[in-house]
Amino acid sequence: MMRGWSQKLAVVLATGYILFFYSERVFWCFLRPEDKSTDLVVGWLIYSLLAWVFLLLVRCFRIAAFPALFLAGAIFGWLDEGVVVDTLYGNAGNLFPASISFTGLAWHALISVGIGWYWQGRVLTSAKPSRIAGFSVAVGLGWGLWAGWWPNELGHDHTSLAAFAGHSGLFSSVLILSWVVLSFARADWFRPAKWEMPVLFGVVALFFLVIRLPATPRSALILPPLLGACGYGLIRNRSREQRPDLVEMFVGHFPIRRCFILLLVPASAIAAYAPVWVWGWKLPTNWLLYVVTMPLGFFFFIRSLWLLCRPHRELKPKA
């Protein structure tokens, strides 16, 4: 019994860190003066709880392809941005309804889940190291260029090349360790019990009702319909999907040695950020990312619902 729970916990914590890395550390790029090690650990544990919910969705709704995965990523993103914090409901810098997409869909579902978990899992399970290398370099270059806007926010003195290199190297090493854990794990380490889904969603609902709803009353009109739409799409997916889910396809299906090719992620990120810091560039990559990914989040959400909810014509045998 204890062994089963320790195995499940290993998968949950490893997945939680992958989502934490892409959602938080790639976003922030630097350790700020107010960041404490205890806060980082708590952040990882919160993301691990959300990762547990995410993995349950993948397992229970037989998620084997990107459209259904994006809806699970949307639930993950909106629980983070609409329950843990309140950015889903808009603020002065990110007005509603654009805030529905950025950051819940545009970052969490598209980047953290779509790129950081799904695409990364696919390239690691491929037989071509060149695909892993290409993925790692692309992610690293994107990360380094994204970091180029932070000097506008924090100033040149607080965004040094050494600070970025130390941050990216440290947190990327734990990312690699997380994939190492998933490489020697097995898919049967994460078998959902019947009570897990209702208990976890009960905990989330309790936090929403006690903390988020009193602080942001309009959340009652926004979050439940969004989650309900995702739930309907996932139920439709479960009734039709026959392929093994993505946990079955990823976990334990790649050798450990492939994980270390991911070292190209921080190396490429540092190489991309170096000229930004050396020549004092201040790149508007924050606005560029926003204008590209905010509408993309809505596009993939609507597309996923349409693909999963449209009527499927049954093929009739020829006479």
C-alpha positions in Angstrom: 0.0 0.0 0.0 2.7 2.5 1.0 4.8 1.5 -2.0 1.9 2.2 -4.3 1.4 5.7 -2.8 5.1 6.5 -2.9 5.1 5.6 -6.6 2.0 7.7 -7.3 3.5 10.6 -5.4 6.7 10.4 -7.4 4.7 10.7 -10.7 2.6 13.6 -9.2 5.6 15.5 -7.9 7.6 15.1 -11.1 4.7 16.3 -13.2 4.0 19.1 -10.7 7.6 20.4 -11.1 7.4 20.2 -14.9 4.2 22.4 -14.8 5.8 24.6 -12.1 8.9 25.1 -14.2 7.1 26.2 -17.4 4.4 28.1 -15.6 6.5 30.0 -13.1 10.3 29.8 -13.6 10.1 30.2 -17.4 7.7 33.1 -16.9 9.7 35.0 -14.2 13.2 34.2 -15.6 15.0 35.6 -12.5 15.0 35.0 -8.8 13.6 38.2 -7.2 14.9 39.6 -3.9 11.6 38.7 -2.2 11.7 35.0 -3.4 12.4 32.6 -0.6 13.3 28.9 -0.9 10.2 28.0 1.2 8.0 30.0 -1.2 9.4 28.1 -4.1 8.8 24.7 -2.4 5.2 25.7 -1.6 4.7 26.8 -5.2 5.9 23.5 -6.4 3.6 21.7 -4.0 0.6 23.8 -5.1 1.4 22.9 -8.7 1.8 19.3 -7.8 -1.8 19.3 -6.4 -2.9 20.9 -9.7 -0.8 18.3 -11.5 -2.6 15.5 -9.6 -5.9 16.9 -10.9 -4.5 17.2 -14.4 -3.2 13.6 -14.4 -6.6 12.4 -13.1 -8.2 14.1 -16.1 -5.8 12.5 -18.5 -6.5 9.1 -17.0 -10.2 9.3 -16.3 -11.2 10.9 -19.6 -8.9 8.8 -21.8 -7.0 11.8 -23.2 -4.8 10.6 -26.0 -4.7 13.6 -28.4 -4.2 17.4 -28.2 -7.8 18.7 -28.4 -8.8 16.9 -25.2 -5.5 17.6 -23.7 -5.9 21.3 -24.2 -9.2 21.2 -22.3 -7.5 19.5 -19.4 -4.8 22.1 -19.7 -7.5 24.8 -19.6 -8.9 23.3 -16.4 -5.4 23.3 -14.9 -4.8 26.9 -16.0 -8.1 28.2 -14.8 -7.9 26.5 -11.4 -4.5 28.2 -11.0 -5.5 31.6 -12.2 -9.1 31.5 -11.0 -8.9 29.7 -7.6 -5.3 30.0 -6.4 -5.1 33.6 -7.6 -7.7 35.9 -9.3 -6.1 37.0 -12.5 -8.7 35.1 -14.6 -11.2 37.8 -13.7 -9.2 40.7 -15.2 -7.2 43.6 -13.9 -5.8 46.9 -15.1 -3.0 45.3 -17.1 -5.1 42.4 -18.5 -8.7 43.3 -19.0 -11.6 40.8 -19.0 -12.5 38.9 -21.2 -8.9 38.8 -22.6 -7.9 37.6 -19.1 -9.8 34.3 -19.8 -7.1 33.4 -22.2 -4.0 35.1 -20.8 -2.6 33.4 -18.8 -4.9 30.4 -18.2 -5.1 29.3 -21.8 -2.3 31.2 -23.5 0.4 30.3 -21.0 -0.7 27.4 -18.8 -2.7 25.3 -21.4 -0.6 26.2 -24.5 2.9 26.5 -23.1 3.1 24.7 -19.8 0.9 21.7 -20.8 1.1 21.8 -24.6 4.8 22.5 -25.0 6.3 21.6 -21.6 4.4 18.3 -20.9 2.9 17.1 -24.2 5.4 18.1 -26.9 8.4 17.5 -24.6 7.0 14.0 -23.7 6.5 13.3 -27.4 10.0 14.1 -28.4 11.5 12.2 -25.4 9.6 9.1 -26.5 10.7 9.4 -30.1 13.7 7.4 -31.2 15.5 10.5 -32.6 17.9 12.4 -30.3 17.9 15.2 -33.0 14.2 15.9 -32.3 15.0 16.3 -28.6 17.9 18.6 -29.4 15.8 20.6 -31.8 13.0 20.9 -29.2 15.5 21.9 -26.5 17.2 24.6 -28.6 13.8 26.1 -29.7 12.5 26.2 -26.1 15.8 27.7 -24.9 15.9 30.4 -27.6 12.3 31.3 -26.8 13.0 31.5 -23.1 16.1 33.7 -23.6 14.2 36.1 -25.9 11.2 36.2 -23.5 13.6 37.2 -20.7 14.7 40.2 -22.8 11.7 42.2 -21.7 12.5 41.9 -18.0 15.1 44.6 -18.0 12.2 47.0 -18.8 10.5 45.9 -15.6 13.3 45.2 -13.2 16.1 47.3 -14.5 19.5 46.3 -16.0 21.2 45.9 -12.7 18.7 43.2 -11.5 18.7 41.2 -14.7 22.3 40.4 -15.2 23.5 37.5 -17.4 24.9 35.8 -14.4 21.5 36.0 -12.6 19.7 34.6 -15.6 22.3 31.8 -16.1 22.2 30.8 -12.5 18.4 30.8 -12.5 18.0 28.9 -15.7 20.7 26.4 -14.9 19.4 25.6 -11.4 15.8 25.1 -12.3 16.5 23.3 -15.5 18.5 20.8 -13.6 15.5 19.9 -11.5 13.4 19.8 -14.7 15.8 17.1 -16.1 15.6 15.2 -12.8 11.8 15.3 -13.0 11.9 13.7 -16.5 14.4 11.2 -15.2 11.9 10.1 -12.5 9.2 9.7 -15.2 11.6 7.7 -17.4 12.1 4.9 -14.9 8.5 5.1 -13.5 5.7 3.1 -15.1 2.2 4.1 -16.1 0.6 1.8 -13.6 2.3 3.9 -10.8 -0.6 6.3 -11.4 -3.9 4.4 -11.2 -6.7 6.7 -10.1 -8.8 5.4 -7.2 -12.6 6.1 -7.4 -12.4 8.6 -4.5 -9.5 10.7 -5.8 -11.4 12.9 -8.3 -14.3 13.9 -6.1 -12.0 14.5 -3.1 -9.5 16.6 -5.0 -12.2 18.7 -6.7 -13.9 18.9 -3.3 -10.8 20.5 -1.9 -10.5 22.9 -4.8 -14.2 23.8 -4.5 -13.9 24.4 -0.8 -11.0 26.8 -1.3 -13.0 28.5 -4.1 -16.1 29.0 -1.9 -14.2 30.0 1.3 -11.4 32.1 -0.2 -11.9 33.1 -3.8 -15.7 33.7 -4.0 -15.9 36.2 -1.0 -12.8 38.1 -2.4 -14.1 38.1 -6.0 -17.9 37.6 -6.2 -18.0 37.8 -10.0 -16.0 34.6 -10.1 -19.2 32.6 -9.5 -20.4 33.8 -12.9 -17.2 33.1 -14.8 -15.3 30.0 -13.5 -18.1 27.4 -13.2 -19.4 27.8 -16.8 -15.8 27.6 -18.2 -15.1 24.4 -16.2 -18.4 23.0 -17.2 -17.7 23.5 -20.9 -14.4 21.7 -20.5 -16.0 18.9 -18.6 -18.6 18.4 -21.3 -15.9 18.2 -24.0 -13.9 15.7 -21.9 -17.0 13.5 -21.3 -17.5 13.4 -25.1 -13.9 12.4 -25.5 -14.2 9.6 -23.0 -17.1 8.1 -24.8 -15.2 7.9 -28.1 -11.5 7.6 -27.5 -10.1 4.1 -27.9 -6.4 4.7 -27.8 -4.2 4.5 -24.7 -4.0 7.8 -22.8 -1.0 10.0 -22.7 0.2 8.8 -19.3 0.3 5.3 -20.8 2.2 6.7 -23.8 4.8 8.8 -22.0 5.6 7.5 -18.5 8.4 4.9 -18.6 8.7 4.9 -22.4 12.0 6.7 -22.9 15.5 5.9 -21.7 17.1 8.1 -19.0 20.0 9.2 -21.3 17.6 11.1 -23.5 16.7 13.4 -20.6 20.2 14.9 -20.5 19.8 16.3 -24.0 17.5 18.8 -22.3 20.6 20.5 -21.0 20.4 22.4 -24.3 17.4 24.3 -22.9 19.4 26.4 -20.4 22.4 26.5 -22.7 20.4 28.0 -25.6 18.5 30.3 -23.3 21.7 31.8 -21.9 23.1 32.1 -25.4 19.9 34.0 -26.5 19.9 36.3 -23.5 23.6 37.1 -23.6 23.5 39.8 -26.3 20.4 41.3 -24.7 22.3 42.0 -21.5 25.7 42.8 -23.0 24.3 45.4 -25.4 21.5 46.6 -23.1 18.7 45.7 -25.3 15.1 46.1 -24.0 12.9 43.8 -26.1 9.1 44.1 -26.2 8.7 40.3 -26.1 6.0 40.5 -23.4 3.7 42.4 -25.8 4.7 40.2 -28.7 3.9 37.1 -26.8 0.6 38.5 -25.6 -0.7 39.6 -29.0 0.2 36.2 -30.4 -0.8 33.7 -27.7 -3.9 35.5 -26.2 -6.0 34.9 -29.4 -4.4 31.5 -29.9 -5.7 30.5 -26.5 -9.2 31.3 -27.5 -8.7 29.6 -30.9 -7.5 26.3 -29.5 -10.2 26.3 -26.8 -13.0 26.8 -29.3 -11.4 24.4 -31.8 -11.0 21.7 -29.1 -14.7 22.0 -28.0 -15.8 21.9 -31.6 -13.7 18.8 -32.5 -14.9 16.9 -29.4 -18.5 17.9 -29.4 -19.4 17.9 -33.1 -21.7 14.9 -34.1 -19.7 12.0 -35.5 -21.4 10.2 -38.4 -21.4 6.5 -38.1 -20.0 4.7 -41.1 -22.7 2.5 -42.7 -21.6 -0.7 -44.4 -21.9 -0.7 -48.1 -24.8 -2.7 -49.6 
